[in-house]
Amino acid sequence: MTNHRVRFEGPAGHALRVATTLADAEGVELVSSDQPVTLDHQTVELSLTVEGTFDAVADAVAGIRGEIPPGAAIEITG
């Protein structure tokens, strides 16, 4: 298995849901999470490290992307 970094930027209220959904995704294991960084009054950045195949992580990220509000972003960064 390979570690991948995933970054979420969006409403603070979605950060925990994103982390939980990613951790619960099939074939993905949450390894660690940085503390969320506040970018402005409504937006945070959350960086996570997950373990899994690239395809499993990409599928999980794609599923989350469909559930986050407009203006929010989630991406595999490394």
HELIX and SHEET records of a PDB file:
HELIX    1   1 ALA A   12  ASP A   24  1                                  13    
HELIX    2   2 PHE A   54  ARG A   65  1                                  12    
SHEET    1   A 4 GLU A  29  SER A  33  0                                        
SHEET    2   A 4 THR A  43  GLY A  52 -1                                        
SHEET    3   A 4 THR A   2  PRO A  11 -1                                        
SHEET    4   A 4 ALA A  73  ILE A  76 -1                                        
SHEET    1   B 3 GLU A  29  SER A  33  0                                        
SHEET    2   B 3 THR A  43  GLY A  52 -1                                        
SHEET    3   B 3 VAL A  37  THR A  38 -1                                        
END                                                                             
